[in-house]
Amino acid sequence: MRTRLLIALLTVILIGNHTVQTAEASTVCFGSNDRCINGRIQEFWALNGSWGIFGIALGPVSEVFPAGNKRNVQPFEKVRIEYQINSFVPYDVSLGNVGIEWVTFFGSTLAQLDDTQRATLIPRSDACVTPKGSDVGICGPFADFYSTYGLNFDKNPFFTRVEREALYGKPLTPAMLHTPTGMIVQVFEHLRLDYNPNTQQTTIGNANAELLAAGISNLSFDMAPDNFMDATDVTILSAEDLQKFVYRMPHHGYWESSQPDVYMAMVAPLYSPVFYDKVAKPGFRFITMSVLVRNQRPEDGAPIYYDFSYIFLKDLQGRRYATSILAHKLDMPIHSTTLKPGESAVGQLIYEIPIDTAPAQLEMNFANMDEWVSRWETTFELRTWPLGVYY
């Protein structure tokens, strides 16, 4: 019994990190009482790599209420850990979108690698992996690191695709040069990987510490999904579900709108802070998508005409955006298109929108190619759950 008491009250002091761990309370403190971790956050931190993956705590737990749901959030050097009280273990603790926030505010410090840097970093053409649902590859030492680490959901030492994605999120950028430090970095939704060309070591960078040092705390989103001029006859998703769209639009499945004159479908929405060599302006990101349009009129009906300059995106707050001038760099941009009855066409769109929102509607303007060339507008609702999707 006495031995048990001694073990329960054991205090381990790590002088180098000024860290005090009390076994009885399962609490770890980093230099001061307002930088302690305990409970599920401490369990998550210890189980999934502690200092090496997350760094030390930089502040206390705070409460946030995204979409009206309480969540305990604590900042660490490399990431932000978020605990959702009403969820089930092990999915009750997850990582915040620090990578998205970092590249939004510091993306201008990144530059494309030159041919020599790229050849040195990735000597083999097969040394890349591309996560499912992403079009950004992870190459060379970043691929080695990505394949080695993940979040441990089942206490199995081998990480599944889901466990790796839970740690990193989707890749946002390819390998790029961080000009202030000379490091080569790759930014993911949840974190940033740093490769030091001198030591040839890959680590998780202190992206969240840099955000906090710049006065940028975890972002909150104030959505008003019912603030629209256009009434729709579909059921709008709850604020909680729409909050998921802010973090990531479902990449599988499709949205559709079928009307007597025209059928429309939208697929593959993808957020990115960088499009080719263009970095989105601070506080913004790009979203690309593919849109199919079909003329559903009878054979003797009039053709319809549309182009990208008459397709506007409205976000969750009701703000309206024109198609980005970068549309010409898309693989299949929507150009001036005329569809006869029964014909269809697919093209891509790109918009630059704030990071605190998601697409809500597309306003599609069409012209009737008849003797009057009359115009008409239809609203394509995106605040619904896509068909054939798994999140």
Secondary structure, 3 states (H helix, E strand, C coil): CHHHHHHHCCEEEEHHHCEEEECCCCEEEECCHHHEECHHHHHHHHHCCHHHHHCCECCCCEEECHHHCCEEEEEECCCEEEECCCCCCCCCEEECCHHHHHHHHHHHHEECCCHHHHHHHCCCCCCEECCCCCCCCEEHHHHHHHHHCCCCCCCCCCCCHHHHHHHHCCECCCCEEECCCCEEEEEECCCEEEEECCCCEEEECCHHHHHHHCCCCCCCCCCCCCCCCCCCCCCCCCHHHHHHHHHCCCCCCEEEEECCCEEEEEEEEEEECEECCEECCCCEEEEEEEEEEEECCCCCCCCEEECHHHEEEEECCCCEECCCHHHHHCCCECCCEEECCCCEEEEEEEEEEECCCCEEEEEEEEEECCCCCCEEEEEEECCCCCECCCC
